[in-house]
Amino acid sequence: MSENRAIGVASSKLILVGEHAVVHGQPAIALPFPLIKVESSVQEIEGPIRLESELYNGLLDEAPKPLSGIVQTIKETLICLQVPAENLLIQIHSTIPPGKGLGSSASVAIAIIRSLFHYTNTSYTNEQLLKLANIAETYAHGAPSGIDSITITSSSPVWYQKGASIDYIEPKGTFYFVVADTGMMADTKSSVANVKELLKTAPEKMYGAVERIGEITYQVREALEKSSKKVLGYLLNEAQHELELLGVSNESLERLIKFARKEGALGAKLTGAGKGGCMIALAQNELHSKQLSEKLKQFGAQAVWPFVLKNEHIE
């Protein structure tokens, strides 16, 4: 085993469209979001495994319940590597705010798994990485779709649908997005459970919203592939309307969404679980993206990230 410090890094992710409907068989489109990341480092110490992070410093086996998924991921990864669960210091540094729909739990898991494989000089397959990361996701989200881990390990927008093979989207042109954090935590587990409950109590109305989000997702793919910015903006607004019907939006999100639209965004919607977390807006161009970012900060968004989407494979 190497005595050196080994590093593993993972970036974040965004759901562009399809959140909640994806749990019920509809497609979703997710984007790798490299502006914020997690870094995990592993080095040798004597004694039980220690975990150091912004959330907790101490022995792995004494970590608080919210870290159960990460604890289990570490233990399962060590079993996979056939390494004893001892004599390790794992340090985690993240710039991804947790509970904001940006894939924090999956990013932390992937960074840790990568660092443990690097520490033992062992190569891994993407399949192994996703299987191990899914342990943490199950603790975080109950029954995860798997979209977070797949997107975090991708360099292209991901088209995801339960039971279908993963597809990747090649956008045409350049899209300027702005992501803004409401400052409120989102709770994926309870949001997903609430939607399931609503589907039981008002099935006709709710399934209508789920199916409409599915239709919008197909149209968003077409807009990305044809560089139809105005159409994409309109579709993002339509998706937000359906998510409001599903009861997963809230005042903190709608305040930022309405402000972004008023300031010229072509479209804006929540991203992720909802009930807090982040919103995403489509700006008109690069200059407008910078202006909108500044205005959202002044308006009270906790954090703002201007974000460019383009096809990296086209010179």
C-alpha positions as CSV (number, residue, x, y, z in Angstrom):
1,M,0.0,0.0,0.0
2,S,1.3,3.5,-0.9
3,E,2.3,5.7,2.0
4,N,1.7,8.8,-0.1
5,R,-1.3,11.1,0.1
6,A,-3.8,10.0,-2.5
7,I,-6.4,12.4,-4.0
8,G,-9.8,11.8,-5.5
9,V,-11.9,14.6,-7.1
10,A,-15.5,14.8,-8.2
11,S,-17.5,17.7,-9.6
12,S,-21.2,18.5,-9.2
13,K,-24.3,18.1,-11.3
14,L,-27.5,19.9,-12.2
15,I,-30.9,18.6,-13.3
16,L,-31.9,20.7,-16.3
17,V,-35.3,19.2,-16.7
18,G,-37.3,16.1,-15.6
19,E,-36.8,16.1,-11.8
20,H,-39.5,14.1,-9.9
21,A,-41.0,12.9,-13.2
22,V,-37.9,10.7,-13.6
23,V,-38.8,8.7,-10.5
24,H,-42.1,7.8,-12.3
25,G,-40.5,6.5,-15.6
26,Q,-40.2,9.8,-17.5
27,P,-36.8,10.9,-18.9
28,A,-34.6,13.6,-17.4
29,I,-31.7,15.7,-18.6
30,A,-28.8,16.3,-16.3
31,L,-25.7,18.4,-16.8
32,P,-22.2,18.0,-15.4
33,F,-21.5,21.1,-13.3
34,P,-17.7,21.5,-13.0
35,L,-17.7,24.9,-11.2
36,I,-18.0,23.3,-7.7
37,K,-16.2,20.2,-6.6
38,V,-15.3,17.7,-3.8
39,E,-11.7,16.6,-3.1
40,S,-11.0,13.6,-0.9
41,S,-7.5,12.8,0.3
42,V,-6.3,9.5,2.0
43,Q,-3.2,9.0,4.0
44,E,-1.9,6.4,6.5
45,I,-2.2,6.9,10.2
46,E,-2.2,4.4,13.1
47,G,-5.4,3.2,14.6
48,P,-9.1,3.4,13.6
49,I,-10.1,5.2,10.4
50,R,-10.6,9.0,11.0
51,L,-12.8,11.2,8.9
52,E,-12.2,15.0,8.7
53,S,-14.7,17.3,6.9
54,E,-16.6,20.5,7.3
55,L,-19.5,18.5,8.8
56,Y,-17.6,16.1,11.1
57,N,-14.1,15.4,12.5
58,G,-13.6,12.2,14.3
59,L,-13.6,8.4,14.2
60,L,-15.4,6.9,11.2
61,D,-17.4,4.6,13.5
62,E,-18.7,7.5,15.6
63,A,-19.8,9.6,12.6
64,P,-23.4,11.1,13.0
65,K,-26.4,9.5,11.3
66,P,-26.5,12.0,8.3
67,L,-23.1,10.5,7.3
68,S,-24.2,6.9,7.4
69,G,-24.2,6.6,3.6
70,I,-20.6,7.9,3.4
71,V,-19.5,5.6,6.2
72,Q,-21.0,2.6,4.5
73,T,-19.5,3.6,1.1
74,I,-16.0,3.7,2.7
75,K,-16.5,0.3,4.3
76,E,-17.8,-1.3,1.2
77,T,-15.0,0.2,-1.0
78,L,-12.4,-1.2,1.4
79,I,-14.1,-4.6,1.3
80,C,-14.0,-4.4,-2.5
81,L,-10.3,-3.4,-2.3
82,Q,-9.6,-6.2,0.2
83,V,-8.1,-3.7,2.6
84,P,-8.6,-3.7,6.4
85,A,-10.8,-0.9,7.7
86,E,-8.1,0.8,9.8
87,N,-5.0,3.0,9.7
88,L,-6.5,5.6,7.4
89,L,-7.2,9.4,7.6
90,I,-9.8,10.5,5.0
91,Q,-10.1,14.3,4.6
92,I,-12.9,15.8,2.6
93,H,-13.0,19.3,1.3
94,S,-16.1,20.4,-0.7
95,T,-17.3,23.6,-2.4
96,I,-20.7,21.9,-3.1
97,P,-23.3,23.2,-0.7
98,P,-25.1,20.1,0.7
99,G,-28.9,19.7,0.3
100,K,-29.2,22.0,-2.7
101,G,-29.9,19.5,-5.4
102,L,-26.4,19.7,-6.8
103,G,-25.4,16.1,-6.2
104,S,-23.4,16.8,-3.0
105,S,-23.8,13.3,-1.5
106,A,-22.9,11.5,-4.8
107,S,-19.9,13.8,-5.4
108,V,-18.5,13.2,-1.9
109,A,-19.0,9.4,-2.4
110,I,-17.3,9.4,-5.8
111,A,-14.4,11.5,-4.6
112,I,-13.8,9.2,-1.6
113,I,-14.0,6.0,-3.7
114,R,-11.6,7.4,-6.3
115,S,-9.1,8.5,-3.5
116,L,-9.3,5.0,-1.9
117,F,-8.6,3.3,-5.2
118,H,-5.7,5.7,-5.9
119,Y,-4.3,5.1,-2.5
120,T,-4.1,1.3,-3.1
121,N,-2.9,1.8,-6.7
122,T,-5.9,-0.1,-7.9
123,S,-7.7,0.7,-11.2
124,Y,-11.5,0.8,-11.3
125,T,-14.3,0.5,-13.9
126,N,-17.0,3.1,-14.2
127,E,-19.5,0.3,-13.3
128,Q,-17.6,-0.3,-10.0
129,L,-17.6,3.4,-9.2
130,L,-21.3,3.8,-9.8
131,K,-22.2,0.7,-7.8
132,L,-20.2,1.9,-4.8
133,A,-21.5,5.5,-5.1
134,N,-25.1,4.2,-5.2
135,I,-24.7,3.0,-1.5
136,A,-24.4,6.6,-0.3
137,E,-27.2,7.7,-2.7
138,T,-29.5,5.1,-1.2
139,Y,-29.0,6.5,2.3
140,A,-29.4,10.1,1.0
141,H,-32.4,9.7,-1.2
142,G,-34.2,6.4,-0.3
143,A,-34.6,5.0,-3.8
144,P,-32.2,7.0,-6.0
145,S,-32.6,7.2,-9.8
146,G,-28.8,6.9,-10.2
147,I,-28.8,10.1,-12.3
148,D,-26.5,12.0,-10.0
149,S,-23.6,9.6,-10.0
150,I,-23.9,9.0,-13.8
151,T,-23.8,12.7,-14.5
152,I,-20.9,13.4,-12.2
153,T,-18.8,10.8,-14.0
154,S,-19.8,12.2,-17.5
155,S,-18.4,15.0,-19.6
156,S,-21.6,15.5,-21.6
157,P,-25.3,16.2,-20.8
158,V,-27.0,12.9,-19.8
159,W,-30.3,11.7,-21.0
160,Y,-31.6,9.3,-18.3
161,Q,-34.7,7.1,-18.2
162,K,-35.3,4.3,-15.7
163,G,-34.9,0.9,-17.4
164,A,-33.3,2.4,-20.6
165,S,-29.7,2.6,-21.5
166,I,-28.0,5.9,-20.7
167,D,-27.8,8.3,-23.6
168,Y,-25.7,11.5,-24.0
169,I,-26.8,14.7,-25.6
170,E,-24.6,16.8,-28.0
171,P,-25.8,20.4,-27.7
172,K,-25.4,22.7,-30.7
173,G,-24.3,26.2,-30.0
174,T,-23.6,27.8,-26.6
175,F,-26.0,28.2,-23.8
176,Y,-25.4,30.6,-20.9
177,F,-27.1,29.6,-17.7
178,V,-27.1,31.1,-14.2
179,V,-27.6,28.9,-11.1
180,A,-28.6,30.6,-7.9
181,D,-28.9,29.2,-4.4
182,T,-32.0,30.2,-2.4
183,G,-30.1,29.6,0.9
184,M,-32.7,27.0,1.9
185,M,-31.9,23.3,2.2
186,A,-33.9,21.0,-0.1
187,D,-34.9,17.6,1.1
188,T,-34.9,15.1,-1.8
189,K,-36.2,12.2,0.3
190,S,-39.3,14.0,1.7
191,S,-40.0,15.8,-1.7
192,V,-40.0,12.5,-3.5
193,A,-42.3,11.0,-0.8
194,N,-44.7,14.0,-1.0
195,V,-45.0,13.6,-4.8
196,K,-45.8,9.9,-4.4
197,E,-48.5,10.7,-1.8
198,L,-50.0,13.3,-4.1
199,L,-50.1,10.8,-7.0
200,K,-52.2,8.6,-4.7
201,T,-54.6,11.3,-3.6
202,A,-55.0,13.2,-6.9
203,P,-53.8,10.7,-9.5
204,E,-55.4,12.3,-12.6
205,K,-54.0,15.8,-12.0
206,M,-50.6,14.7,-10.8
207,Y,-50.0,12.0,-13.5
208,G,-50.9,14.7,-16.0
209,A,-48.2,16.9,-14.6
210,V,-45.6,14.0,-14.6
211,E,-46.5,13.2,-18.2
212,R,-46.3,16.8,-19.3
213,I,-42.8,17.1,-17.7
214,G,-41.9,14.0,-19.8
215,E,-43.1,15.7,-23.0
216,I,-41.2,18.9,-22.1
217,T,-38.0,16.9,-21.5
218,Y,-38.1,15.5,-25.1
219,Q,-38.7,19.0,-26.4
220,V,-35.8,20.4,-24.3
221,R,-33.5,17.8,-25.9
222,E,-34.5,18.9,-29.4
223,A,-34.0,22.6,-28.4
224,L,-30.4,21.8,-27.1
225,E,-29.6,19.8,-30.3
226,K,-31.0,22.6,-32.5
227,S,-29.6,25.5,-30.5
228,S,-33.1,26.9,-30.0
229,K,-32.5,29.2,-27.1
230,K,-35.9,30.9,-27.0
231,V,-37.7,27.6,-27.3
232,L,-35.5,26.2,-24.5
233,G,-36.4,29.2,-22.3
234,Y,-40.1,28.8,-22.9
235,L,-39.8,25.1,-22.0
236,L,-38.0,25.7,-18.7
237,N,-40.9,28.1,-17.7
238,E,-43.4,25.3,-18.7
239,A,-41.5,22.8,-16.6
240,Q,-41.5,25.1,-13.6
241,H,-45.3,25.4,-13.9
242,E,-45.7,21.6,-13.8
243,L,-43.3,21.3,-10.8
244,E,-45.4,23.9,-9.0
245,L,-48.5,21.7,-9.6
246,L,-46.6,18.8,-8.1
247,G,-46.1,20.9,-4.9
248,V,-42.3,20.9,-5.0
249,S,-41.6,24.6,-5.5
250,N,-41.8,27.2,-2.8
251,E,-41.7,30.9,-2.1
252,S,-37.9,31.1,-1.9
253,L,-37.5,29.5,-5.3
254,E,-40.3,31.4,-7.0
255,R,-38.9,34.7,-5.7
256,L,-35.6,34.1,-7.5
257,I,-37.3,32.6,-10.6
258,K,-39.7,35.5,-11.1
259,F,-36.8,38.0,-10.5
260,A,-34.6,36.3,-13.1
261,R,-37.5,36.4,-15.7
262,K,-38.1,40.1,-14.9
263,E,-34.4,40.8,-15.5
264,G,-34.6,39.2,-19.0
265,A,-33.9,35.5,-18.5
266,L,-35.4,33.5,-21.4
267,G,-36.6,31.0,-18.9
268,A,-36.1,29.9,-15.3
269,K,-37.1,26.9,-13.0
270,L,-36.1,25.1,-9.9
271,T,-33.4,22.4,-10.2
272,G,-33.3,19.3,-8.1
273,A,-35.7,18.2,-5.4
274,G,-37.3,21.7,-4.8
275,K,-38.7,23.1,-1.6
276,G,-35.5,25.2,-1.4
277,G,-32.2,24.5,-3.0
278,C,-31.3,26.1,-6.3
279,M,-32.9,27.5,-9.4
280,I,-31.5,27.7,-13.0
281,A,-32.1,30.5,-15.4
282,L,-31.2,30.7,-19.2
283,A,-29.5,34.0,-20.0
284,Q,-29.7,35.7,-23.4
285,N,-25.9,35.7,-24.0
286,E,-22.5,36.0,-22.1
287,L,-22.9,39.6,-21.1
288,H,-26.5,39.1,-19.9
289,S,-25.3,36.1,-17.9
290,K,-22.8,38.2,-16.1
291,Q,-25.4,41.0,-15.5
292,L,-28.0,38.6,-14.3
293,S,-25.6,36.9,-11.9
294,E,-24.7,40.2,-10.3
295,K,-28.4,41.2,-10.0
296,L,-29.3,37.9,-8.4
297,K,-26.5,38.3,-5.8
298,Q,-27.8,41.8,-5.0
299,F,-31.4,40.4,-4.8
300,G,-30.3,38.1,-2.0
301,A,-29.3,34.7,-3.6
302,Q,-26.9,33.0,-1.2
303,A,-24.5,31.9,-4.1
304,V,-24.6,32.4,-7.8
305,W,-22.7,30.5,-10.5
306,P,-22.8,31.6,-14.2
307,F,-22.4,28.4,-16.2
308,V,-21.7,27.8,-19.9
309,L,-23.0,24.7,-21.7
310,K,-21.5,23.8,-25.1
311,N,-20.5,20.8,-27.0
312,E,-16.9,20.1,-25.8
313,H,-16.3,17.7,-28.6
314,I,-16.7,20.3,-31.4
315,E,-13.6,22.3,-32.2
